[in-house]
Each structure stands twice: as C-alpha cells, then as structure tokens.
Amino acid sequence: MNMMENSKTKNIITAIALSLVLASCKAPMATVIKDEVKENIPQNFNQEEQQDANSNSGTTPWRQFFTDPNLVTLIETALKNNQELLITLQEIEIAKSGVLAKKGRLTPTVSAGIGAGLKKAGRYTSEGAGDATTQIEPGKEMPDPLGNFEAGLNASWEIDIWKKLRTEKESAVAHYLSTVEGKNFVLSNLIEEVADNYYELLALDNQLDIIQQYIKLQQRALEISKIQKEAAAATELAVKKFEAELAKSKAAEYTIRQQITEKENEINALLGRYPQPIVRTKENFMSTIPPTVYTGIPSQLLANRPDIKRAELELKASKLDVEAARKEFYPSLEISATLGLEAFKPSYLVKLPESIAYNLVGELAGPLINKSAIKANFQTADAKQVQALYEYDKTILNAYLDVANLMSKVKNIDQYYQLKSQETKALDQSIDIANQLFRNSRADYLEVLLNQRDALDAKMELIEAKQKQLSTVVDIYKSLGGGWK
C-alpha cells in the first residue's frame, strides 16, 4: 500500500513539473525591429567635403577648447555649484543603489529572531486531548496553557535557474551607466550654456559702448542744429528731430543696461549663486577669432555624444527588462530553511539536542492559470523596449542634423560677419561726410539722421554677428560631444 502511495505521489509531482515546463514553453517572444537609423548613418556630414576621422574637436577637453581665463573660471564654478548637475549626481547614487538591490537578490536572505508565545487549546480537541494525555517526563504532565519560546535563524533563497535575477541585475547596471552618461550630457549642456551666455554678455557690453558713442554723436549734432537755427541756416524742426533721436538713444541705453543685469543673473543662476558682478574683459571681444572646429565622421557621434550613449544604454536596459519579464512565465525554485531552539519553557531551551528545531523546504512554482498580470508586465516591457529603440534612433538623427546645420551656420555666419564689417566701415565714412555737409549747410538734418541710424544698426548687427560666430562654434563643439571630458 505504501509503495502504491509513493508511486502516486511521484506521478503527481511529475505531472506538476511537466505542466510547469509546458507552461513556460508558451512564453511570448519580444518584438524585434531592425535599427535602420544606426545602420544607415552617412559616411560624412557633407558629401562634398571629406573629414579626417582623426581630427574631431569633440574629443578636445573643454579646458583646451576655451582660452578666455574669465570664462574658464565661470565654468569651473558652475561645475561645482550648479543645482541641475547636483540633482543628476543624486540620480546616479539612486541608480547605484538599484544595482546593489538587484545584486542582493542573487544571494540568500538570512535573518535572526527570537519569539515567545502562549497557547491554550480546548480540552475537547485533538490537540488539547493529546496534550492532556502526554507527559514531558514520567509523572510530569504538559503545562496548560502551553508556552512557546524560540530563537534561531531563518533563511530563504530563490535559485536563479533561468538567470532571471542576473538579467534584472544587468538591466540595473545598464541603467546606472546611462545615468552616468546623463550626468556627462548635463555637463556638456552646462558648459555650452555658460559660454553662450558669457558671449552674449560681452556682446551687450559692446552694444552699450556703441549706444553711448552714438549718444555723444547725437549731442554734437543737436548742438550744431541749435547753432544753425540761430544763424537761420536750420529750422526748429531739425532741432526737435535731433532732440527726439537723442532721447530715443538714451532710452535704448537703459534697455541694454537692463539686459546686461538679467544676463549677469542668468549666468549667476547657472553658477548656483546669488547675483554678483560677472568678471569679464569686453575690450577684445570684437577681435576674438573663433577656434577652428573639426567634425570628424558621423559614426564618431555614437562614441562621443553622451546623450546617444545614454539612449543606447537605456535601450540595452529595456531589452534586458523584456527578457526578465519573459522569464516570469517560467517556474521559480525557492528554498527556505529554519534552524534554532524551541521549547515551551525557557529553561528547556538549553537542553540539547531535544530543543533543536529545524525546517527545510524547497518549492517549485509557476503560473498555470490567469497569467494576465504577467502578460501585461511583459507587454509593457516590450512596448518600452520598442519605445527606447525609437528614442535611440531619434537621438542619433537629431545629433547628425545638429552638426550638419551648425556646420552650414558657421560658414554662413562668417560670410555675414565679413559683409557687415564692410557695411559698417562704409556707413562710418558716410556719417563723417554727412556731418561735414550738414555743417556747411549742404545737406539737411534728415540725411544726417538716416546715416547715423543706419550706422548704429549696422554696428549693433556686427556685434550680434560676432556673438553668433563665437556661440555657433561653442554649439557645434557641444554637438560633436565635447564639453564633458
């Protein structure tokens, strides 16, 4: 009879095991999409120009790329104090803790504990009747109520037979590395923002100087118009026109002063500090020559740009998440064990080996019916994997377009600056001619005003062109992956 029961038990266990294995065979497969954007990345940014792969400004450390000592000091301060960067550093710590948590699941969990309890079983129950007729020792009955005192170790361990836990740990590691690249991307953006705002501030300083020079010019023209009016060589209308132009220029001066204050505070915000003057030298701004930028080849963006590397690591993590979610369909094997001392009276705990108690259980369990929650988790992970691939492709495409657009902008802004320089020189000469003619009553005030306005606009635009020249080079340096090394 015992042999038959053992045989039935083995058959039941075998049937359950087969059911679990068959259920695991029905686990769905992850979606596979061909990464055409990465595979089809062009060989060059401009097919008409071939670039040397060994010449890539994106690999130049930022301390070598920026030569203005005041700007270098500002960047150093920003790297220490910027709040967004400090927040990103904490995200790295959070991701690092996630790796430790996943790694911890691979090892057994062991805990120690002590306990005490009291139990009174009914006399007319199987337990109560058994206790009443049981003697601990000859002539010594079981106590009623019955105490219970225990102390020992508890252990549990999920055997990673399908490497699901290892896959989850690998995903956590990939996510951690993506946060490191995220920090590098924040560094690159921060350096770009500080440099761009610094050049904008220098441009405003130079525009303020120009408007102040223009105000002095307008004041002299106003004095001349008043003298000519007294000599009947000009009318009151000319005087009022020059007065209006002078008032307009003074108003523009205060507008630029406000812009300078706001730009200084914007830089201070990036540096993580309260408003204070920004140390800079404005005199050499217009003579500053932007450094030459070498783009290398497009495929280098995959290794240089931290946002692309971050997207790639997030894609890797999402694929591992899909794999781990798929393995949830497989049966899991857990082992639990307890070892300790147990007795109904504290003094009996030290009586060995009678007080020793232990338990060892192995459990193989897997989903058979109603797997909708597991399916939903898998489908969510699969959709996130596809989403991460699209995000990765979008990041590569945007990076390529950024560099291509900025390369074109560098060339066009250089040509624009040269032409604006010619325009400014010509208008400066026309101002001198118009003023001379106005003094000799051979030109009216309108010609003088128009020439002065055109010259002012041209000089303002020339300063803006110089600022765009410098900022565009900074932007393309960042787009090539520079700034975080």
C-alpha positions in Angstrom: 0.0 0.0 0.0 2.9 2.3 0.9 4.5 1.6 -2.5 1.3 2.4 -4.3 1.0 5.7 -2.4 4.6 6.6 -3.1 4.1 5.8 -6.8 1.0 8.1 -6.9 2.9 10.9 -5.2 5.7 10.6 -7.7 3.3 10.7 -10.6 1.6 13.8 -9.2 4.9 15.6 -8.8 6.0 14.6 -12.3 2.7 15.8 -13.7 3.0 19.2 -12.0 6.6 19.5 -13.1 5.6 18.7 -16.7 2.7 21.2 -16.5 5.1 23.9 -15.3 7.6 23.2 -18.1 4.9 23.2 -20.8 3.5 26.5 -19.4 6.9 28.0 -19.6 7.3 26.9 -23.3 4.3 29.2 -24.1 6.2 32.4 -23.0 5.7 35.1 -25.7 8.6 36.4 -27.8 9.9 40.0 -27.7 9.3 42.3 -30.7 12.3 42.6 -33.0 12.8 45.8 -35.0 15.7 46.5 -37.3 17.7 49.5 -36.3 17.9 51.2 -39.8 18.9 54.7 -38.5 22.1 53.4 -36.9 22.9 51.1 -39.8 22.4 53.8 -42.4 24.3 56.7 -40.8 26.1 58.7 -43.6 29.8 58.5 -44.0 30.2 62.3 -43.8 28.3 65.3 -42.7 28.7 67.0 -46.1 29.2 64.7 -49.1 31.2 67.5 -50.8 33.8 67.6 -48.0 35.7 64.7 -46.6 36.7 64.9 -43.0 39.6 63.2 -41.3 38.4 60.7 -38.7 41.5 61.6 -36.5 40.5 65.3 -36.4 37.5 65.7 -34.2 37.1 68.7 -31.9 34.5 66.8 -29.9 37.4 64.9 -28.2 39.2 68.1 -27.1 38.9 68.7 -23.3 37.0 71.9 -22.6 39.9 73.5 -20.7 41.9 73.4 -24.0 38.9 74.5 -26.2 38.2 77.7 -24.1 41.1 80.0 -23.7 39.4 83.0 -22.0 40.5 82.7 -18.3 37.4 84.5 -17.1 35.2 82.1 -18.9 37.2 79.1 -17.6 36.7 80.4 -14.1 33.0 80.7 -14.6 32.7 77.2 -16.0 34.7 75.8 -13.0 32.3 77.5 -10.6 29.3 76.1 -12.5 30.7 72.6 -12.3 30.9 72.8 -8.5 27.6 74.6 -7.7 25.0 74.1 -10.5 21.9 72.6 -9.0 20.8 70.6 -12.0 24.2 68.9 -12.1 24.0 68.2 -8.3 20.5 66.7 -8.9 21.9 64.5 -11.6 24.6 63.2 -9.3 22.0 62.1 -6.9 20.2 60.2 -9.7 23.5 58.3 -10.2 23.5 57.4 -6.5 19.9 56.2 -6.7 20.7 54.0 -9.8 23.8 52.6 -7.9 21.5 51.6 -5.1 19.3 49.9 -7.6 22.2 47.7 -8.7 23.0 46.7 -5.2 19.4 45.8 -4.6 19.2 43.6 -7.6 22.6 42.0 -6.7 21.3 41.3 -3.2 18.5 39.1 -4.6 21.1 36.7 -6.0 22.3 35.7 -2.5 20.3 34.0 0.3 18.5 36.1 2.8 19.3 35.2 6.4 17.6 36.7 9.4 17.8 36.0 13.1 14.9 36.3 15.6 13.5 35.3 18.9 9.9 34.8 19.9 7.6 34.0 22.8 4.0 32.9 22.9 1.3 31.3 25.0 -1.4 29.0 23.7 -4.5 27.3 25.4 -6.0 24.5 23.3 -9.6 23.4 24.0 -9.7 20.2 26.1 -12.1 18.5 23.7 -10.0 19.0 20.6 -7.4 16.6 19.2 -4.6 18.9 20.2 -6.0 19.5 23.7 -6.7 15.9 24.3 -3.3 14.9 23.1 -1.6 17.4 25.4 -3.6 16.2 28.4 -2.5 12.6 28.0 1.1 13.4 27.2 3.8 13.5 29.9 7.0 15.5 29.5 8.8 13.2 31.9 7.4 10.3 33.9 4.9 11.8 36.3 5.2 15.3 34.8 2.2 16.5 32.7 2.3 19.0 29.9 1.6 22.6 31.2 -1.7 24.2 30.4 -1.7 26.8 29.0 1.3 25.9 26.9 4.1 28.4 26.4 6.4 28.6 23.4 9.8 30.1 23.3 12.1 30.1 20.3 15.3 31.5 19.0 17.0 30.8 15.7 17.9 31.6 12.1 15.7 31.9 9.1 17.0 31.7 5.5 15.3 32.0 2.1 16.9 31.8 -1.4 15.4 31.9 -4.8 17.6 29.7 -7.1 18.2 31.7 -10.3 17.7 28.7 -12.5 16.6 30.8 -15.5 19.0 33.6 -14.8 16.1 36.0 -14.4 17.7 37.7 -11.4 21.0 38.0 -13.2 19.2 39.6 -16.1 17.5 42.1 -13.8 20.9 43.0 -12.3 22.4 43.5 -15.8 19.5 45.8 -16.6 20.1 47.8 -13.4 23.8 48.1 -14.3 22.9 49.4 -17.8 20.5 51.9 -16.2 23.2 53.0 -13.8 25.7 53.6 -16.6 23.0 55.5 -18.5 22.7 57.9 -15.6 26.5 58.4 -15.7 26.1 59.4 -19.4 23.2 61.6 -18.4 25.5 63.4 -16.0 28.0 63.8 -18.8 25.3 65.2 -21.0 24.3 67.7 -18.3 28.0 68.7 -18.0 28.2 69.3 -21.8 25.0 71.4 -21.8 26.0 73.4 -18.8 29.4 74.3 -20.3 27.6 75.3 -23.5 25.1 77.5 -21.6 27.7 79.3 -19.6 29.8 80.0 -22.7 26.9 81.2 -24.8 25.6 83.5 -22.1 29.1 84.8 -21.5 29.5 85.8 -25.1 26.0 87.3 -25.1 27.0 89.4 -22.1 30.2 90.6 -23.8 28.1 91.5 -26.9 25.7 93.6 -24.7 28.7 95.3 -23.1 30.0 96.3 -26.6 26.5 97.4 -27.7 26.3 99.6 -24.6 29.6 101.2 -25.6 28.2 101.8 -29.1 25.0 103.4 -27.9 26.9 105.7 -25.6 29.1 106.7 -28.5 26.0 107.3 -30.6 24.5 109.5 -27.8 27.6 111.7 -27.8 27.3 111.9 -31.6 23.7 112.9 -31.3 24.5 115.5 -28.7 27.0 117.1 -31.0 24.5 117.1 -33.9 21.9 118.7 -31.6 24.4 121.5 -30.7 25.2 122.1 -34.3 21.5 122.2 -35.2 20.9 124.8 -32.5 23.8 126.9 -33.8 22.5 126.7 -37.3 19.0 127.7 -36.2 20.3 130.8 -34.5 22.1 131.6 -37.8 18.9 130.9 -39.7 20.6 128.0 -41.5 18.2 125.4 -40.0 14.7 125.3 -38.6 13.2 124.4 -35.2 12.0 121.2 -36.8 15.7 120.0 -37.2 16.4 120.8 -33.5 13.3 118.8 -32.3 14.2 115.9 -34.6 17.7 115.7 -33.1 16.3 116.0 -29.6 13.9 113.2 -30.2 16.7 111.0 -31.6 18.8 111.8 -28.6 16.0 110.8 -26.2 15.4 107.6 -28.1 19.1 106.6 -27.9 19.2 107.3 -24.1 16.1 105.1 -23.7 17.9 102.4 -25.6 20.9 102.7 -23.3 18.7 101.8 -20.3 17.2 98.9 -22.1 20.6 97.4 -22.8 21.6 98.1 -19.1 18.6 96.0 -18.0 19.5 93.2 -20.4 23.1 93.2 -19.0 21.7 92.8 -15.5 19.4 90.0 -16.5 22.2 88.2 -18.4 24.5 88.5 -15.4 21.9 87.0 -13.2 21.2 84.2 -15.7 24.9 83.3 -15.6 24.9 83.5 -11.7 21.9 81.1 -11.7 23.9 78.6 -13.8 26.7 79.0 -11.3 24.4 78.3 -8.4 25.0 81.6 -6.6 23.2 84.9 -5.7 23.5 87.9 -8.0 27.0 89.4 -8.2 29.1 91.0 -10.9 30.5 88.8 -13.6 34.2 89.3 -14.2 34.9 89.8 -17.9 37.0 91.7 -20.3 35.0 93.3 -23.1 37.7 95.2 -25.0 39.0 92.2 -27.1 35.5 90.9 -27.9 35.3 92.1 -31.5 38.8 90.9 -32.3 38.3 87.4 -30.9 38.8 84.8 -33.5 36.7 81.6 -33.1 38.7 78.4 -32.9 38.6 76.1 -35.9 36.2 73.1 -35.4 36.9 69.7 -37.0 33.9 67.5 -37.2 35.4 64.1 -37.9 32.9 61.5 -39.2 29.3 60.9 -38.2 29.8 57.5 -36.7 32.1 59.1 -34.1 29.0 60.7 -32.6 28.0 57.3 -31.3 31.0 57.3 -29.0 31.4 61.0 -28.3 27.9 62.2 -27.5 26.8 61.3 -24.0 23.1 61.6 -24.9 23.5 59.0 -27.6 25.4 56.7 -25.3 22.7 57.2 -22.6 20.0 56.3 -25.1 21.9 53.2 -26.2 22.3 52.1 -22.6 18.6 52.7 -21.9 17.8 50.6 -24.9 20.0 47.8 -23.6 18.3 48.0 -20.2 14.9 47.9 -21.8 15.8 44.8 -23.7 17.0 43.1 -20.6 13.8 44.1 -18.9 11.8 42.3 -21.6 13.9 39.2 -21.1 13.4 39.3 -17.4 9.6 39.8 -17.9 9.5 36.9 -20.3 11.2 34.6 -17.7 8.3 35.4 -15.3 6.4 32.8 -17.2 8.9 30.1 -16.1 8.6 28.3 -12.8 10.7 29.6 -9.9 12.5 27.5 -7.3 12.7 28.8 -3.8 14.4 27.2 -0.8 13.6 28.2 2.8 15.1 26.9 6.0 15.0 27.5 9.7 17.4 26.3 12.4 17.1 27.2 16.1 16.0 26.2 19.6 12.3 25.8 20.6 10.7 24.8 23.9 7.6 25.6 26.0 9.8 26.8 28.9 12.9 29.0 28.7 14.9 26.6 30.9 14.4 23.8 28.4 16.0 25.8 25.5 19.4 24.7 26.7 18.6 21.1 26.8 20.2 19.8 23.6 19.6 18.1 21.3 15.9 17.8 22.4 15.3 21.6 21.9 16.8 21.8 18.5 14.3 22.5 15.7 14.8 22.9 12.0 12.9 23.0 8.8 13.9 22.8 5.1 11.5 23.3 2.3 12.0 23.5 -1.5 9.2 24.9 -3.6 8.9 24.9 -7.4 6.1 27.1 -8.5 5.0 28.6 -11.8 1.9 30.3 -13.3 -0.7 28.0 -14.9 -4.0 29.9 -15.0 -4.8 33.6 -15.0 -1.5 34.9 -16.2 -2.9 38.3 -17.3 -0.8 40.3 -14.9 2.4 38.6 -16.1 1.4 39.1 -19.7 0.6 42.7 -19.0 4.0 43.3 -17.5 5.7 41.6 -20.4 3.7 43.7 -22.9 4.6 46.8 -21.1 8.3 45.9 -21.0 8.1 45.0 -24.7 6.5 48.3 -25.6 9.1 50.2 -23.6 11.8 48.4 -25.5 10.4 49.5 -28.8 10.0 53.0 -27.4 13.6 53.0 -26.3 14.7 52.0 -29.8 12.8 54.9 -31.4 14.3 57.2 -28.8 17.7 56.0 -29.6 17.2 56.4 -33.3 15.7 59.9 -32.8 18.8 60.9 -30.7 21.2 59.8 -33.4 19.2 61.5 -36.2 18.9 64.8 -34.2 22.7 64.7 -33.4 23.6 64.3 -37.1 21.2 67.1 -38.1 22.6 69.4 -35.3 26.1 69.1 -36.6 25.1 69.4 -40.3 23.0 72.6 -39.5 25.7 74.1 -37.4 28.5 73.4 -40.0 26.4 75.3 -42.5 25.8 78.1 -40.0 29.5 78.5 -39.2 30.2 79.2 -42.9 27.3 81.5 -43.5 27.8 83.5 -40.3 31.4 84.0 -41.2 30.3 85.5 -44.6 27.6 87.5 -42.9 30.2 89.0 -40.5 32.6 90.0 -43.3 29.8 91.8 -45.2 28.6 93.5 -42.0 32.1 94.7 -41.4 32.2 96.2 -44.9 28.8 97.8 -44.3 29.9 99.4 -41.0 33.1 100.9 -42.5 31.1 102.4 -45.4 28.5 103.9 -43.1 31.1 105.3 -40.7 32.6 107.1 -43.7 29.1 108.3 -44.8 28.5 109.8 -41.3 31.6 111.9 -41.5 30.6 113.1 -45.0 27.0 113.8 -44.0 28.1 115.7 -40.8 30.6 117.8 -42.9 27.9 118.6 -45.4 25.5 119.5 -42.6 27.9 121.9 -41.0 28.4 123.6 -44.4 24.6 123.7 -45.0 24.9 121.4 -48.0 22.8 118.6 -46.5 19.7 118.6 -44.4 19.2 117.1 -41.0 17.3 114.1 -42.4 20.4 112.8 -44.3 22.4 113.1 -41.1 19.8 111.3 -39.0 19.4 108.5 -41.5 23.1 107.9 -41.9 23.6 107.8 -38.1 20.7 105.4 -37.7 22.0 103.1 -40.4 25.5 103.2 -38.9 24.1 102.4 -35.4 22.0 99.5 -36.7 25.0 98.1 -38.7 27.3 98.3 -35.7 24.8 96.6 -33.4 24.3 93.9 -36.0 28.0 93.5 -36.4 28.3 92.9 -32.6 25.5 90.3 -32.8 27.2 88.6 -35.7 30.4 88.3 -33.7 28.5 86.8 -30.8 26.8 84.3 -33.1 30.2 83.4 -34.6 31.5 82.5 -31.2 28.3 80.9 -29.9 27.9 78.8 -33.1 31.4 77.3 -32.6 30.5 76.5 -28.9 27.3 74.9 -30.1 29.0 72.7 -32.7 31.7 71.7 -30.2 28.9 70.5 -27.8 27.0 68.8 -30.7 30.2 66.8 -31.5 30.2 65.5 -28.0 32.6 68.0 -26.5 32.5 69.6 -23.1 32.2 66.8 -20.6 35.7 65.5 -20.6 
